[in-house]
Each structure stands twice: as structure tokens, then as C-alpha cells.
Amino acid sequence: MKKKEEYQKNLLRVTELAGEHGYRLNSDAARVEKVVGLMTKNFMEYKKYYCPCKQSHPLDPEKDTLCPCDPWKEEIEKDSHCFCRLFYKK
């Protein structure tokens, strides 16, 4: 699958995920594009949606976090957004 198609698939995934949990995506389209784009790049290389904002460099599949990460809901409740600023409270 081409990167653009994989990007669209991932964007739909995170959009649906946000809606299912009563959240929304960041209104800054450039931020969404950056985070989703980097996550898509990780998926194309490692076949999992590793969080680009919390990953080590180089990425360590044994230790790095998948998106959504375990504390995403707590981060959103505390700060109105997750660490990556991808997901926000409505």
C-alpha cells in the first residue's frame, strides 16, 4: 500500500478512535498531519502504530509506545489533550 493510502487509513482510524471515546482531533490540521504522518511512517516500517512523540530514536519496537498510549485518557482528562496534542476533549 502506498504511503498516501496508508496515511488516509490511519487518519480514519484515529478519527474514529477519537469519536468512540468522546474526543476530537486537534483543530490544527498541520499538527494532525505531522503526527499521523510520522505514525504512518512507523506503521509502514514496523507494522504497528508507534507513537512518534514518545518514541526513542532509533525506534525500539520492544520498548516504544503504541498509539493510543496507555495514559492517553488520563492525559486528556488532566490537560484537555494527550501528550502528542493529537487527541483533545470535545
Order of alpha helices (4+ residues) and beta strands (2+ residues): alpha-beta-alpha-alpha-beta
